[in-house]
Amino acid sequence: MLLMFLFVTPVFSDFDISNMANKAADKAGYKTTSISETTLAETIGLVVKAALSMVGVIFLLLMVYAGYLWMTARGEEEMTKKAQKIIISSVIGLIIVVASYTVTNFIVFAILSKTVSSS
């Protein structure tokens, strides 16, 4: 059984899909020097993704901070209430952000599906 692994030879492939795509684009007459061009919609999408990622990070930091406050309150009513208020506020904020993204995504999808199908 061990001898089977001794006779295995590595295969080095020269298959580069991006190089092949660039060669095909050159033959078709397209510019391949500025492939990284993006549309306005793609740029806005990247900004929205980054903003939503930051909202998630802020939510996580607020939850950790509120948990730390709660654990170090040592029974003090004021600190516990403050931690609960931070947790409730951050959860409500996250729900609002996710709901607004969902509604916006639904509306944009509905508009685009009507626009694309009618043309």
N, CA and C atoms as a LAMMPS dump frame, in Angstrom:
ITEM: TIMESTEP
0
ITEM: NUMBER OF ATOMS
357
ITEM: BOX BOUNDS ff ff ff
-5.0000000000000000e+02 5.0000000000000000e+02
-5.0000000000000000e+02 5.0000000000000000e+02
-5.0000000000000000e+02 5.0000000000000000e+02
ITEM: ATOMS id mol type element x y z
1 1 1 N 0.826 -1.183 0
2 1 2 C 0 0 0
3 1 3 C 0.874 1.252 0
4 2 1 N 1.962 1.233 0.746
5 2 2 C 2.857 2.377 0.808
6 2 3 C 3.585 2.61 -0.512
7 3 1 N 3.886 1.564 -1.23
8 3 2 C 4.587 1.703 -2.501
9 3 3 C 3.764 2.459 -3.531
10 4 1 N 2.467 2.416 -3.389
11 4 2 C 1.596 3.121 -4.314
12 4 3 C 1.866 4.629 -4.265
13 5 1 N 2.158 5.175 -3.105
14 5 2 C 2.409 6.604 -2.966
15 5 3 C 3.823 6.996 -3.402
16 6 1 N 4.732 6.06 -3.486
17 6 2 C 6.091 6.368 -3.908
18 6 3 C 6.195 6.608 -5.405
19 7 1 N 5.321 6.003 -6.175
20 7 2 C 5.395 6.122 -7.628
21 7 3 C 4.541 7.255 -8.19
22 8 1 N 4.021 8.084 -7.329
23 8 2 C 3.216 9.214 -7.77
24 8 3 C 4.149 10.347 -8.164
25 9 1 N 3.939 10.869 -9.355
26 9 2 C 4.756 12.002 -9.803
27 9 3 C 3.889 13.248 -9.853
28 10 1 N 4.431 14.357 -9.427
29 10 2 C 3.635 15.593 -9.46
30 10 3 C 3.426 16.068 -10.888
31 11 1 N 2.275 16.671 -11.115
32 11 2 C 1.941 17.214 -12.419
33 11 3 C 1.837 18.717 -12.259
34 12 1 N 2.593 19.442 -13.058
35 12 2 C 2.561 20.893 -13.012
36 12 3 C 1.771 21.389 -14.21
37 13 1 N 0.633 21.95 -13.937
38 13 2 C -0.249 22.4 -14.997
39 13 3 C 0.074 23.828 -15.398
40 14 1 N -0.028 24.11 -16.684
41 14 2 C 0.195 25.457 -17.195
42 14 3 C -1.14 26.051 -17.642
43 15 1 N -2.185 25.746 -16.912
44 15 2 C -3.526 26.185 -17.259
45 15 3 C -3.83 27.451 -16.487
46 16 1 N -3.822 28.59 -17.171
47 16 2 C -4.08 29.879 -16.551
48 16 3 C -5.296 30.495 -17.236
49 17 1 N -6.439 30.471 -16.562
50 17 2 C -7.688 30.898 -17.183
51 17 3 C -7.689 32.39 -17.478
52 18 1 N -7.061 33.204 -16.625
53 18 2 C -7.068 34.643 -16.881
54 18 3 C -6.187 34.983 -18.079
55 19 1 N -5.086 34.263 -18.23
56 19 2 C -4.228 34.482 -19.39
57 19 3 C -4.954 34.082 -20.678
58 20 1 N -5.673 32.977 -20.616
59 20 2 C -6.429 32.534 -21.788
60 20 3 C -7.537 33.527 -22.122
61 21 1 N -8.182 34.081 -21.108
62 21 2 C -9.249 35.054 -21.341
63 21 3 C -8.686 36.331 -21.95
64 22 1 N -7.521 36.751 -21.485
65 22 2 C -6.894 37.944 -22.062
66 22 3 C -6.504 37.724 -23.521
67 23 1 N -5.999 36.538 -23.846
68 23 2 C -5.647 36.238 -25.233
69 23 3 C -6.89 36.234 -26.119
70 24 1 N -7.98 35.669 -25.612
71 24 2 C -9.224 35.638 -26.391
72 24 3 C -9.768 37.049 -26.578
73 25 1 N -9.657 37.886 -25.574
74 25 2 C -10.128 39.269 -25.68
75 25 3 C -9.271 40.05 -26.672
76 26 1 N -7.956 39.795 -26.674
77 26 2 C -7.078 40.449 -27.649
78 26 3 C -7.457 40.058 -29.074
79 27 1 N -7.718 38.785 -29.31
80 27 2 C -8.091 38.324 -30.647
81 27 3 C -9.427 38.909 -31.084
82 28 1 N -10.328 39.146 -30.122
83 28 2 C -11.643 39.683 -30.461
84 28 3 C -11.604 41.193 -30.64
85 29 1 N -10.494 41.828 -30.278
86 29 2 C -10.364 43.257 -30.481
87 29 3 C -10.723 44.101 -29.278
88 30 1 N -10.839 43.504 -28.114
89 30 2 C -11.144 44.26 -26.901
90 30 3 C -9.863 44.718 -26.222
91 31 1 N -9.959 45.837 -25.493
92 31 2 C -8.83 46.302 -24.703
93 31 3 C -8.707 45.429 -23.461
94 32 1 N -7.515 44.958 -23.196
95 32 2 C -7.305 44.149 -21.983
96 32 3 C -6.464 44.884 -20.96
97 33 1 N -6.042 46.099 -21.266
98 33 2 C -5.198 46.824 -20.316
99 33 3 C -5.996 47.407 -19.165
100 34 1 N -7.251 47.737 -19.374
101 34 2 C -8.059 48.353 -18.312
102 34 3 C -9.28 47.495 -18.008
103 35 1 N -9.033 46.257 -17.629
104 35 2 C -10.122 45.325 -17.33
105 35 3 C -10.798 45.684 -16.015
106 36 1 N -10.122 46.413 -15.156
107 36 2 C -10.65 46.679 -13.825
108 36 3 C -11.677 47.808 -13.794
109 37 1 N -12.214 48.213 -14.917
110 37 2 C -13.241 49.244 -14.924
111 37 3 C -14.527 48.704 -14.307
112 38 1 N -15.161 49.517 -13.477
113 38 2 C -16.418 49.114 -12.857
114 38 3 C -17.482 50.149 -13.173
115 39 1 N -18.705 49.711 -13.124
116 39 2 C -19.809 50.617 -13.372
117 39 3 C -20.177 51.334 -12.071
118 40 1 N -21.038 52.336 -12.205
119 40 2 C -21.483 53.078 -11.025
120 40 3 C -22.258 52.16 -10.076
121 41 1 N -23.068 51.28 -10.631
122 41 2 C -23.854 50.361 -9.789
123 41 3 C -22.939 49.426 -9
124 42 1 N -21.86 48.941 -9.622
125 42 2 C -20.935 48.072 -8.905
126 42 3 C -20.218 48.833 -7.79
127 43 1 N -19.867 50.072 -8.065
128 43 2 C -19.204 50.882 -7.05
129 43 3 C -20.132 51.151 -5.877
130 44 1 N -21.38 51.481 -6.166
131 44 2 C -22.361 51.707 -5.098
132 44 3 C -22.584 50.424 -4.313
133 45 1 N -22.629 49.292 -5
134 45 2 C -22.78 48.007 -4.321
135 45 3 C -21.625 47.719 -3.377
136 46 1 N -20.402 48.027 -3.813
137 46 2 C -19.246 47.828 -2.943
138 46 3 C -19.304 48.737 -1.723
139 47 1 N -19.751 49.974 -1.912
140 47 2 C -19.866 50.907 -0.787
141 47 3 C -20.927 50.418 0.199
142 48 1 N -22.046 49.936 -0.313
143 48 2 C -23.114 49.426 0.561
144 48 3 C -22.629 48.196 1.321
145 49 1 N -21.908 47.297 0.643
146 49 2 C -21.373 46.122 1.33
147 49 3 C -20.412 46.523 2.444
148 50 1 N -19.556 47.509 2.157
149 50 2 C -18.611 47.972 3.17
150 50 3 C -19.345 48.613 4.347
151 51 1 N -20.377 49.4 4.043
152 51 2 C -21.14 50.046 5.112
153 51 3 C -21.867 49.005 5.968
154 52 1 N -22.452 47.997 5.326
155 52 2 C -23.132 46.956 6.098
156 52 3 C -22.146 46.145 6.934
157 53 1 N -20.957 45.937 6.411
158 53 2 C -19.932 45.252 7.195
159 53 3 C -19.551 46.078 8.412
160 54 1 N -19.433 47.38 8.219
161 54 2 C -19.106 48.249 9.349
162 54 3 C -20.232 48.269 10.379
163 55 1 N -21.474 48.228 9.921
164 55 2 C -22.608 48.167 10.852
165 55 3 C -22.534 46.89 11.684
166 56 1 N -22.184 45.786 11.034
167 56 2 C -22.034 44.531 11.766
168 56 3 C -20.926 44.588 12.792
169 57 1 N -19.804 45.214 12.434
170 57 2 C -18.686 45.342 13.364
171 57 3 C -19.068 46.242 14.539
172 58 1 N -19.744 47.341 14.248
173 58 2 C -20.186 48.249 15.314
174 58 3 C -21.165 47.543 16.242
175 59 1 N -22.084 46.76 15.67
176 59 2 C -23.025 45.994 16.484
177 59 3 C -22.288 45.029 17.404
178 60 1 N -21.309 44.326 16.862
179 60 2 C -20.547 43.385 17.67
180 60 3 C -19.809 44.103 18.799
181 61 1 N -19.187 45.23 18.48
182 61 2 C -18.467 45.982 19.508
183 61 3 C -19.408 46.495 20.596
184 62 1 N -20.578 46.965 20.202
185 62 2 C -21.55 47.426 21.203
186 62 3 C -22.026 46.284 22.092
187 63 1 N -22.23 45.118 21.503
188 63 2 C -22.678 43.972 22.301
189 63 3 C -21.583 43.53 23.276
190 64 1 N -20.341 43.535 22.826
191 64 2 C -19.238 43.163 23.712
192 64 3 C -19.101 44.19 24.835
193 65 1 N -19.207 45.474 24.492
194 65 2 C -19.114 46.524 25.505
195 65 3 C -20.249 46.41 26.526
196 66 1 N -21.466 46.187 26.034
197 66 2 C -22.604 46.049 26.948
198 66 3 C -22.452 44.806 27.823
199 67 1 N -21.956 43.729 27.253
200 67 2 C -21.718 42.526 28.051
201 67 3 C -20.661 42.749 29.114
202 68 1 N -19.623 43.484 28.739
203 68 2 C -18.576 43.812 29.714
204 68 3 C -19.139 44.67 30.847
205 69 1 N -19.954 45.666 30.486
206 69 2 C -20.564 46.503 31.525
207 69 3 C -21.446 45.676 32.457
208 70 1 N -22.21 44.77 31.87
209 70 2 C -23.123 43.958 32.663
210 70 3 C -22.357 43.017 33.6
211 71 1 N -21.289 42.424 33.075
212 71 2 C -20.529 41.476 33.894
213 71 3 C -19.741 42.178 35.006
214 72 1 N -19.34 43.41 34.752
215 72 2 C -18.572 44.128 35.781
216 72 3 C -19.447 45.045 36.629
217 73 1 N -20.753 44.949 36.515
218 73 2 C -21.656 45.811 37.277
219 73 3 C -21.655 45.469 38.762
220 74 1 N -21.384 44.226 39.086
221 74 2 C -21.357 43.76 40.483
222 74 3 C -22.648 44.071 41.22
223 75 1 N -23.739 43.923 40.532
224 75 2 C -25.033 44.109 41.151
225 75 3 C -25.53 45.534 41.19
226 76 1 N -24.773 46.471 40.659
227 76 2 C -25.231 47.862 40.627
228 76 3 C -26.346 47.999 39.592
229 77 1 N -27.456 48.478 40.076
230 77 2 C -28.651 48.595 39.229
231 77 3 C -28.405 49.546 38.048
232 78 1 N -27.705 50.644 38.277
233 78 2 C -27.492 51.657 37.241
234 78 3 C -26.654 51.109 36.077
235 79 1 N -25.595 50.367 36.392
236 79 2 C -24.736 49.804 35.352
237 79 3 C -25.471 48.723 34.556
238 80 1 N -26.28 47.928 35.249
239 80 2 C -27.04 46.887 34.571
240 80 3 C -28.066 47.494 33.625
241 81 1 N -28.74 48.539 34.083
242 81 2 C -29.717 49.229 33.221
243 81 3 C -29.038 49.849 31.999
244 82 1 N -27.842 50.422 32.203
245 82 2 C -27.112 51.016 31.09
246 82 3 C -26.73 49.946 30.063
247 83 1 N -26.274 48.789 30.536
248 83 2 C -25.912 47.694 29.64
249 83 3 C -27.138 47.187 28.877
250 84 1 N -28.258 47.045 29.568
251 84 2 C -29.487 46.598 28.909
252 84 3 C -29.946 47.608 27.86
253 85 1 N -29.81 48.888 28.175
254 85 2 C -30.207 49.934 27.227
255 85 3 C -29.325 49.879 25.973
256 86 1 N -28.028 49.658 26.147
257 86 2 C -27.129 49.558 24.996
258 86 3 C -27.474 48.338 24.148
259 87 1 N -27.762 47.216 24.794
260 87 2 C -28.111 45.999 24.052
261 87 3 C -29.405 46.202 23.273
262 88 1 N -30.416 46.747 23.915
263 88 2 C -31.703 46.956 23.243
264 88 3 C -31.555 47.943 22.093
265 89 1 N -30.831 49.02 22.31
266 89 2 C -30.647 50.026 21.258
267 89 3 C -29.875 49.463 20.078
268 90 1 N -28.841 48.682 20.339
269 90 2 C -28.055 48.136 19.236
270 90 3 C -28.833 47.082 18.456
271 91 1 N -29.643 46.283 19.129
272 91 2 C -30.468 45.293 18.423
273 91 3 C -31.523 45.999 17.564
274 92 1 N -32.155 47.033 18.112
275 92 2 C -33.139 47.798 17.333
276 92 3 C -32.466 48.452 16.122
277 93 1 N -31.285 49.015 16.305
278 93 2 C -30.555 49.616 15.196
279 93 3 C -30.207 48.605 14.126
280 94 1 N -29.764 47.418 14.539
281 94 2 C -29.447 46.372 13.571
282 94 3 C -30.684 45.919 12.811
283 95 1 N -31.807 45.785 13.513
284 95 2 C -33.063 45.399 12.856
285 95 3 C -33.477 46.456 11.841
286 96 1 N -33.341 47.73 12.182
287 96 2 C -33.706 48.808 11.252
288 96 3 C -32.82 48.773 10.012
289 97 1 N -31.518 48.579 10.204
290 97 2 C -30.595 48.551 9.057
291 97 3 C -30.88 47.356 8.158
292 98 1 N -31.075 46.185 8.743
293 98 2 C -31.355 44.99 7.938
294 98 3 C -32.694 45.108 7.23
295 99 1 N -33.695 45.643 7.913
296 99 2 C -35.01 45.809 7.285
297 99 3 C -34.953 46.81 6.139
298 100 1 N -34.23 47.912 6.328
299 100 2 C -34.138 48.9 5.246
300 100 3 C -33.369 48.342 4.065
301 101 1 N -32.332 47.551 4.315
302 101 2 C -31.607 46.918 3.215
303 101 3 C -32.501 45.927 2.478
304 102 1 N -33.282 45.166 3.227
305 102 2 C -34.17 44.183 2.607
306 102 3 C -35.23 44.862 1.752
307 103 1 N -35.845 45.904 2.266
308 103 2 C -36.872 46.625 1.508
309 103 3 C -36.266 47.258 0.257
310 104 1 N -35.115 47.892 0.405
311 104 2 C -34.455 48.511 -0.741
312 104 3 C -34.074 47.476 -1.783
313 105 1 N -33.539 46.358 -1.34
314 105 2 C -33.167 45.29 -2.264
315 105 3 C -34.39 44.758 -3.003
316 106 1 N -35.503 44.597 -2.304
317 106 2 C -36.735 44.113 -2.932
318 106 3 C -37.251 45.107 -3.963
319 107 1 N -37.254 46.391 -3.614
320 107 2 C -37.765 47.418 -4.531
321 107 3 C -36.881 47.524 -5.771
322 108 1 N -35.565 47.533 -5.571
323 108 2 C -34.655 47.615 -6.716
324 108 3 C -34.807 46.392 -7.613
325 109 1 N -34.915 45.213 -7.016
326 109 2 C -35.102 44.003 -7.81
327 109 3 C -36.409 44.052 -8.593
328 110 1 N -37.475 44.537 -7.958
329 110 2 C -38.765 44.627 -8.647
330 110 3 C -38.708 45.621 -9.808
331 111 1 N -38.057 46.756 -9.591
332 111 2 C -37.941 47.762 -10.658
333 111 3 C -37.094 47.222 -11.791
334 112 1 N -35.98 46.587 -11.458
335 112 2 C -35.112 46.063 -12.512
336 112 3 C -35.764 44.928 -13.283
337 113 1 N -36.51 44.078 -12.603
338 113 2 C -37.16 42.976 -13.32
339 113 3 C -38.237 43.5 -14.267
340 114 1 N -38.95 44.555 -13.89
341 114 2 C -39.956 45.151 -14.786
342 114 3 C -39.29 45.892 -15.945
343 115 1 N -38.192 46.571 -15.665
344 115 2 C -37.514 47.346 -16.69
345 115 3 C -36.84 46.443 -17.709
346 116 1 N -36.16 45.412 -17.242
347 116 2 C -35.456 44.527 -18.148
348 116 3 C -36.412 43.696 -18.977
349 117 1 N -37.503 43.255 -18.395
350 117 2 C -38.45 42.414 -19.14
351 117 3 C -39.232 43.224 -20.171
352 118 1 N -39.398 44.534 -19.962
353 118 2 C -40.181 45.334 -20.913
354 118 3 C -39.356 45.804 -22.097
355 119 1 N -38.028 45.747 -22.015
356 119 2 C -37.206 46.233 -23.133
357 119 3 C -36.723 45.148 -24.034
